[in-house]
Amino acid sequence: MNWKRKSTLCEGAVMMLLLSHMTTALDVPLDPKVLEGLPQPPTITHQSPKDYIIDPRENIVIHCEAKGKPHPSFSWTRNGSHFDVEKDPKVFTKPNSGTLVIDISEEKAEAYEGVYQCTVRNEHGTAVSNNIVIRQSKSPLWSKERNEPVTVQVGVSLILHCRPPMGLPPPIIFWMDNNFQRLPQNSRVSQALNGDLYFSNVLVEDTRNDYICYARFPHTQTIQQKQPITVNVLDVDAMNETVLAAILNDTDILGDRPAAERTPSFMHPTGPNSTSMVLRGETLELECIADGLPTPEISWTRVSGDLPGDRFSFQKFQKMLKIIEVTEADAGDYRCLARNRLGSAQHIITVVVKAAPFWISAPRNLILAPKETGMLICHVGGNPKPTITWSVNGVPIENSPNDPSRKVEDNKIILSDVQAGSSAVYQCNASNEFGYLLANAFVNVLAEPPRVLTPPNNLYQVISNRQAMLDCASFGSPIPKITWFKDGQTAILDGDSYVLHENGSLQINPAQPLNSGKYTCVATNTLGNKENHVFLEVKEPTRILKQPEYKVVQRGSRAVFECKVKHDPSLIPTLTWLKDNGELPDDERFVVDSDSLTIIDVAEEDEGTYTCIMNTTLDKDSASARLTVVEATPTPPIVYERPDPPRDLELTDQREQSVQLTWIPGDEHNSPTQLFLVQYEDSLHQPGVWHNMTEAPGTSATAQLDLSPYVYYSFRVLALNDVGMSEPSTPSRQYRTNPSQPDDNPSDVEVAGTEPNNLVISWKELTGLQSNGPGLQYKVSWRQKETEEDWTSVIVANVSQYVVTGAPTFIPYEVTVQAFNDYGHGPKPGVVFGYSGEDRPMVAPENVKVLVQSSTMAEVHWEPIPPSAVRGRMLGYKVSYWKEKSLQKEDSRPKEKKELTFSGNETEGRLPDLHPYSQYSVNVRAFNGKGDGPANDDLKFETPEGVPGAPAFLRIIDLNLDSLTVEWGPPEDEYGRLTGYTLKYQPINSTDELKEMTLLANETSISLENLKYSTRYMFYLNAMTIKGSGPVVTTAITIVDEALVRPAVETGKARPVGPVFRNVNYSLEEDHAIINWEYTGEENNVYVEYMLDNSKEAWKREAVNGSRTYQLKNLKAGVVYKVRVVANNHADLTVHSTEELLITVPAMASRQVDIATQGWFIGLMCAIALLILVLLIVCFIKRNKGGKYPVKEKEEAHQDPEIQPMKEDDGTFGEYSDTEDHKPLKGSRTPSNGTVKKDDSDDSLVDYGEGGDGQFNEDGSFIGQYSGKKEKDTQEGNESSEAPSPVNAMNSFV
């Protein structure tokens, strides 16, 4: 440990010593025997609040209560001057108290307003209270004012001001009407924090004459009322000019027109930004009220961050954001956003958080012994930072007598080497512009020998595995140190089972029988010591070994519940039986024995739950079982179930690293238990995780368990039968094993370097179970292999690797990792070997040479780099090579770099797939596990010429009867200087010899003469360099006899061309043409090609598949087509073709279809005829029922009636319209009054048949006048009132 750490620990120890004085024995004990003769400076226990608003109807009571030894005296100041209580008959103090009572029944309360302070004294010091400001509550009246009516246009915004009187405390504001009903508020109308009533936009229903603002003053419980305000909301657009003029003459209207819809704007606060200040701990209320139409919706966000958790809420219809218990973190910008469908507006409120002084740590009372050291700390917060001043006994410390034992350092007073009689009360005052804090803390200098306050020879009795707490309350100055002894032996130290508390108590958890005995606590200080003896007895727990079991018995039989109990023999047990949690029935049928309950002659009323309770003076145990009473029934079938979990786990034969676990098996449910599985939980290292530990036979109820050191074991047992595994038992009590040194060292130790100058040592950490004790650490040691240097070691904890820096590159090391804890080291660790980090090779291979083997192969040779330059594990060499250029022509292709890897220490390699007649570059570099080393300088070499590639293309052009031209392109890859070309050709399937021609290198075509017509030739071409000939390209062509190209053509026929196509003709049928020909050629690829005449598009092709006839379908009428028949070779080149035929497709089809003979047309006509017949039948039926059948008069026969569609409203048929005089149409419905104009005419066959008012014209036509309509007609008009003509009838069905 370095000196800085030691210094820090020392300072911390001193601070803890000082703090221990401040945090212990803050007050003298309350035991009267101890209090007798012990002095104590005064302490104020109760005082009135700093700001005290009084009710003038009650007496003024200013509290000041205190304690001290001797009892202190009280005095008061008022407004900084001594307040003589005895001189004022209306003021008196309570007995043994400083509380003032001022009778103001006959005096005005204002006379006693002011600032009061209480001073408490005794001979050991003086304490002072806060400054208590007394003010009378006030509820002033509203100032007189006359409120003019407010007249506004609908839609505008409006503010009704409240302006309440300033009261003490401020009043609560609300708006009501004349009936004392609160005015409704919503997102459009709401009250602001200042009491004003805001309208985002007004409606006509806002008109009323009783907008009244009320102010309630809480202290006096009075309510003041403002004069009512009248609001008239006008909608000018809805008023006539006379009313509007009258209003305009009498009233000033806010807004000349109704307000239109508008985007939101803020009524309060105004502008884009504002600031709000709030004090820490108070409630922040931010509000935004917006104008707009439609009414805006308000939302809140924090500009930088989220709103503070569950401390914020939205109120007043989202217009107010409220944050309670404000902290400094709540400072910042808050955005309120007002939005309606027309747009939005925002306002940023910057919140500034200040803080009145608040306690972080108030000074606390000190009890010091002479010569001791103590410290008073006044730790406060605030914004701005509070100013701290100290006083002693009510006097500013700078004005008090000098005390050499006292040193003031800002917010601390350090007292050292205090003297008897220097007791005092110190006051700390912390203040800033927002308030102040005042605290009293006394320093009581006492010299008292130790006293043990716990009664002597106390006997403590506890149950095994439970907690025991032995008390040793003490008092003394200096504070006594408590030491415990057991059975007069050495002192008890803090350990796993013993815990020493600051108040002197000794806790034993869990208590075991071996902890029984006599304990002595000794209280010691510089003035002496005092001891006290107590006794502890650890008893065995009370356990029910045989629990009562569930019983199903038949009525009239006997039921026996067993309850066998084990208990500590020194404790007196009491066995009690309950039925359904009540006493047993007073019936002699119930027989209680020492370990059983027997019920004789079981009746139905005996059914219930029976509980066995075994009580002792320290503990109890209980178990229950249910009794079910049934009628006599056959024996039920056997039910097999999983066993019940074992119970009553108990630990015996407890040793350092073993324990015996016993349990009581649960019900097997008719299936014998096969085995018990014991599991454990280590609550120290892996709480909540259960591990399998061992198995026990199903016939056993005991297991001997081997344990590991430093484990907090809990055990549980599961039972297994043929049905399955039981639920786990209730865990046993915790069993803690003592720590010891580790048994194992870390495993999987690995040594490797990650950087050239480091060595990484890694391992698998020990588990908590393997640690065997607290303070597990690892000792990591290393040194270079095969050296005699000392080991270098480091201690680490809670890590699984350590990095050694500054190590030389790639050096072998020996490494060990050993575990140790607070109780010793683990076994001697094994040595692990490894290397430090690698670095890239330092040098490039030398003497690199290239031997060209052929135009496509070369060998590269090099010398290996020295081992010292490898600096790591040598993995091999990498050879990079790439083509620089072709030696014959410019090569625009990118240079592709290739790389070959040669493993180990190889010093040569082959470079395959080179291009002939090219220049290459090559370099070589070594590589290891870290990477590649430097490469040698690029070495250039050239490959010799090779054979060229194939010519780029070969084609035949200028094909004539006995000649043609062969054309080709130079090879893309010449691989040297071309010396020429070789062209060979001969007829196919002929015995003619192969003709060969040698051509110059600069030739790319040649014409061949005197070829045989109608003969198929094959051509072969290859290029040559000095290295030989390249690959051959071939093509084939057929020579055609020109004399047969144009034979005579008859009308409708095409002349055959050449000998292979003859008798080519065509015929037309409707939309297709049939082409016929004769063909004697060898090629099988025969096609019919066609295109539109004068078209620039490509020929369309259709294969004929060996046929001599083909049908061209889907030709367009009136269009001219060009058609030909061709034969292609295997290269899809045309070798034979007919002359083009011009085929004109007629505009009309050659055959017309007579529609009258088509079946579909005949069917349609029949359907229409049938429909007309049905309609005529319907019309005659309607006529016979009284329906009216209007007839067209002959006088109107020359007119063209307009057929109207069926009406949708009444379901009548269409009407005839006269466009000249707009008369009612024939067949129209009669008006509701039953009359029509005289010149209107409706005819009805019903009227005609019944001899109604109808009459004949001179031409014999019938005219029915409806001017005298019968009532019968009106009643029947609902059935039908128009002519069912066939046309109208069809319309009605549509």
Salt bridges, closest charged atoms under 4 A:
ASP27 OD2 - LYS67 NZ 3.01
ASP51 OD2 - ARG135 NH2 2.85
ASP55 OD2 - ARG57 NH2 2.87
ASP84 OD2 - LYS87 NZ 3.97
GLU106 OE1 - LYS90 NZ 3.84
GLU113 OE2 - LYS138 NZ 3.52
GLU123 OE2 - HIS124 NE2 3.58
GLU145 OE2 - LYS226 NZ 2.25
GLU148 OE2 - ARG146 NH1 2.45
ASP177 OD2 - ARG208 NH2 3.47
ASP196 OD2 - HIS161 ND1 3.09
ASP206 OD2 - ARG188 NH1 2.53
ASP210 OD1 - ARG208 NE 2.74
ASP237 OD1 - ARG257 NH2 2.61
GLU261 OE2 - ARG341 NH2 2.32
GLU287 OE2 - HIS268 NE2 3.35
ASP291 OD1 - ARG262 NE 2.82
GLU328 OE2 - ARG280 NE 3.40
ASP330 OD1 - ARG311 NH2 2.99
GLU372 OE1 - HIS21 ND1 3.88
GLU409 OE2 - LYS407 NZ 3.02
ASP417 OD1 - LYS371 NZ 3.89
GLU448 OE1 - ARG451 NH2 3.19
ASP487 OD2 - LYS486 NZ 2.84
GLU531 OE2 - HIS533 NE2 3.22
GLU537 OE1 - LYS539 NZ 2.89
GLU549 OE2 - LYS546 NZ 3.30
ASP580 OD2 - LYS579 NZ 3.22
ASP587 OD2 - ARG589 NE 3.04
GLU604 OE2 - ARG555 NE 3.96
ASP606 OD2 - ARG589 NH1 2.80
GLU631 OE1 - ARG555 NH2 3.04
GLU641 OE1 - HIS669 ND1 3.89
ASP644 OD1 - HIS669 NE2 2.90
ASP648 OD1 - ARG543 NH2 3.60
ASP648 OD2 - ARG647 NH1 2.86
GLU650 OE2 - LYS566 NZ 3.33
ASP653 OD1 - ARG655 NE 3.25
ASP682 OD2 - HIS685 ND1 2.47
GLU727 OE2 - ARG642 NH2 3.56
GLU755 OE1 - LYS930 NZ 3.79
GLU814 OE1 - ARG783 NE 2.85
ASP839 OD2 - ARG871 NH1 3.32
GLU859 OE1 - HIS861 NE2 3.21
GLU859 OE2 - ARG910 NE 3.37
GLU884 OE1 - LYS895 NZ 3.19
GLU884 OE2 - LYS940 NZ 3.27
ASP891 OD2 - LYS883 NZ 3.35
ASP891 OD1 - ARG893 NE 3.27
GLU899 OE2 - ARG925 NH2 2.32
GLU908 OE1 - HIS861 ND1 3.23
ASP932 OD1 - LYS878 NZ 3.15
ASP932 OD2 - ARG925 NE 3.22
GLU945 OE2 - ARG977 NH2 2.91
GLU967 OE1 - ARG955 NE 2.92
ASP973 OD1 - ARG893 NH2 3.54
ASP992 OD2 - LYS1012 NZ 3.18
GLU996 OE1 - LYS984 NZ 3.92
GLU1050 OE1 - LYS1053 NZ 3.79
GLU1069 OE1 - HIS1072 NE2 3.59
GLU1070 OE2 - ARG1151 NH2 2.98
ASP1071 OD1 - HIS1072 ND1 3.40
GLU1083 OE2 - ARG1016 NH1 3.89
GLU1083 OE1 - HIS1136 NE2 3.47
GLU1089 OE2 - ARG1101 NE 3.54
GLU1089 OE1 - ARG1124 NE 2.79
ASP1132 OD1 - ARG1101 NH1 3.45
GLU1139 OE2 - ARG1055 NH2 3.75
GLU1193 OE1 - LYS1226 NZ 3.01
GLU1196 OE1 - LYS1192 NZ 2.84
ASP1210 OD2 - ARG1229 NE 3.38
GLU1215 OE2 - LYS1207 NZ 2.99
ASP1221 OD2 - LYS1223 NZ 3.09
GLU1250 OE2 - LYS1272 NZ 3.88
